[in-house]
Amino acid sequence: MAFGLAPLAAQEQRRGNDDDAQVLRNATATLRQGVRELRTLLLEIHPPNLEAAGLRVALSDMLSPLEAQGISTTLDVDTEIGIREGGRPTNRAASDALVYRVAREAIRNAERHAKPSSVTVAVGYESGMTRLTVTDDGVGFTPEDRLRRAREGHVGLTLLTDVVAQAAGTLTVRSAPAAGTTVTLELPAS
């Protein structure tokens, strides 16, 4: 009988080692996927081309997938943006990042939900304020639709409203069925 137990114990040991190895492989794969998702999120929040190439290029890059889908796009970025009265440049990094995030959310929502034929993005500087306007000619929605979607977990614009308020700005969303949507961000110049 002692001879029969030794091979059985060795088999159990190998099976345990195989199970442990599989757990480690699964954990490693999950960790790698989490790192990839974190990198993607960081690039979405603040893409490297925003600082290197500027807001105009970053917004243009954001609109190019819509154009590839046949959606007409227009981009207008005021060349005076970031210049204070008196001609001195402002510190735009924080406001550009917030303008980018709001534009990304509005463009993403238009692409996913609005079925637009055109999207317009305009960024300007006026009376000490940086203003972003993203307009689409899509299906639009009612305030009740927005509340329902928020209850379903679609809270992008709601979360951004809080972030914008912390930056002393305002975020306004205007929409109506069959009338498209306009998202307007206003930030005081820094």
C-alpha positions in Angstrom: 0.0 0.0 0.0 2.8 2.4 0.7 3.9 2.1 -3.0 0.4 3.2 -4.2 0.3 6.4 -2.1 3.6 7.9 -3.2 2.7 8.3 -6.9 -0.7 9.6 -5.8 0.8 12.3 -3.5 3.2 13.3 -6.3 0.3 13.7 -8.7 -1.6 15.9 -6.2 1.5 18.0 -5.7 1.9 18.6 -9.5 -1.8 19.4 -9.8 -1.4 21.9 -7.0 1.6 23.5 -8.7 -0.3 23.6 -12.0 -3.3 25.3 -10.3 -0.9 27.8 -8.6 0.8 28.6 -11.9 -2.6 29.1 -13.6 -3.7 31.5 -10.8 -0.4 33.5 -11.3 -0.9 33.6 -15.1 -4.4 34.9 -14.6 -3.3 37.5 -12.1 -0.5 38.6 -14.4 -2.9 39.0 -17.3 -5.4 40.9 -15.2 -2.6 43.2 -14.0 -1.3 43.9 -17.5 -4.8 44.7 -18.7 -5.3 47.1 -15.8 -2.0 48.9 -16.7 -3.1 49.2 -20.4 -6.5 50.6 -19.3 -4.8 53.1 -17.0 -2.4 54.2 -19.7 -5.3 54.7 -22.1 -7.3 56.7 -19.5 -4.3 58.9 -18.8 -3.8 59.6 -22.5 -7.5 60.5 -22.8 -7.4 62.8 -19.9 -4.2 64.6 -21.0 -2.9 63.5 -24.4 0.8 64.1 -25.1 0.0 66.0 -28.2 -1.9 68.6 -26.2 1.2 70.1 -24.6 3.5 69.3 -27.5 1.4 70.4 -30.5 -1.3 72.5 -28.8 -5.0 72.6 -28.4 -5.8 73.0 -32.1 -3.9 69.9 -33.1 -5.3 67.8 -30.2 -8.9 68.8 -31.0 -8.3 68.2 -34.7 -7.0 64.7 -33.9 -10.2 64.1 -31.8 -12.4 65.1 -34.8 -10.7 63.0 -37.4 -12.5 59.7 -36.5 -15.8 61.5 -37.1 -14.7 62.7 -40.5 -13.7 59.1 -41.3 -17.3 58.2 -40.6 -18.6 60.8 -43.0 -19.6 63.3 -40.3 -18.8 66.9 -41.4 -16.6 68.7 -38.8 -15.6 72.3 -38.3 -12.9 73.5 -35.9 -12.2 77.1 -35.0 -9.6 77.8 -32.4 -9.0 81.5 -31.8 -5.4 82.4 -32.4 -5.5 84.9 -29.5 -6.4 82.2 -27.0 -4.0 82.3 -24.1 -3.0 85.9 -24.7 -4.1 88.3 -21.9 -4.9 91.9 -22.4 -1.5 93.6 -22.6 -0.1 90.8 -24.8 1.4 88.6 -22.1 0.8 84.9 -22.5 -1.3 83.1 -19.9 -0.6 79.8 -18.2 -2.9 77.6 -20.4 -1.9 74.1 -19.4 -4.7 73.6 -16.9 -7.4 75.3 -18.9 -6.4 73.6 -22.1 -6.6 70.2 -20.4 -10.1 71.0 -19.1 -11.2 72.4 -22.5 -9.9 69.1 -24.1 -11.7 66.9 -21.6 -15.0 68.7 -22.1 -14.6 68.6 -25.9 -13.8 65.0 -25.8 -16.9 64.1 -23.8 -19.2 66.2 -26.0 -17.7 64.8 -29.2 -17.8 61.2 -27.8 -21.5 61.7 -26.8 -22.3 63.1 -30.3 -20.6 60.2 -32.0 -22.2 57.5 -29.8 -25.7 58.9 -29.3 -26.6 61.8 -31.5 -26.2 60.4 -35.0 -25.1 63.8 -36.3 -24.3 64.8 -39.8 -22.1 67.6 -38.5 -20.1 68.6 -35.4 -18.6 72.0 -34.8 -16.0 72.9 -32.2 -15.1 76.5 -31.4 -12.6 77.8 -28.8 -12.3 81.5 -28.2 -11.1 84.1 -25.7 -13.4 87.0 -24.9 -13.8 89.3 -21.9 -11.4 87.4 -19.7 -13.1 84.1 -20.4 -12.0 81.0 -22.4 -15.1 79.6 -24.1 -15.5 76.2 -25.7 -18.6 75.4 -27.7 -19.3 72.0 -29.2 -22.4 71.8 -31.4 -23.9 68.8 -33.2 -27.0 68.6 -35.4 -28.0 65.2 -34.1 -31.2 63.8 -32.6 -30.9 65.7 -29.3 -32.5 64.7 -26.0 -34.8 66.0 -23.3 -33.8 66.8 -19.7 -35.6 63.6 -18.7 -33.5 61.6 -21.2 -30.4 63.0 -19.5 -31.6 62.0 -16.0 -32.5 58.5 -17.2 -29.1 58.0 -18.8 -27.4 59.3 -15.6 -29.3 56.7 -13.6 -28.0 54.1 -16.1 -24.4 55.1 -15.3 -23.7 57.6 -18.1 -22.4 60.4 -15.9 -19.6 61.9 -18.0 -21.0 65.4 -18.4 -22.3 65.4 -14.8 -18.8 64.6 -13.4 -17.3 67.3 -15.7 -19.8 69.9 -14.4 -18.3 69.4 -11.0 -14.7 69.6 -12.2 -15.5 72.7 -14.2 -17.2 74.3 -11.1 -14.0 73.6 -9.1 -12.1 75.6 -11.7 -14.5 78.5 -11.3 -16.1 77.8 -14.7 -19.5 76.9 -16.0 -20.7 74.0 -18.2 -24.0 74.3 -20.0 -25.7 71.6 -22.0 -28.6 72.6 -24.2 -30.5 70.1 -26.3 -33.9 69.3 -27.6 -35.3 66.3 -29.6 -34.5 66.7 -33.3 -32.6 70.0 -32.6 -29.1 68.8 -31.7 -27.0 69.5 -28.7 -24.7 72.4 -27.7 -22.2 72.0 -24.9 -20.6 75.3 -23.7 -17.7 75.6 -21.3 -16.7 79.0 -19.9 -13.5 79.3 -17.8 -12.0 82.5 -16.4 -8.6 83.2 -18.0 -5.7 82.2 -15.6 
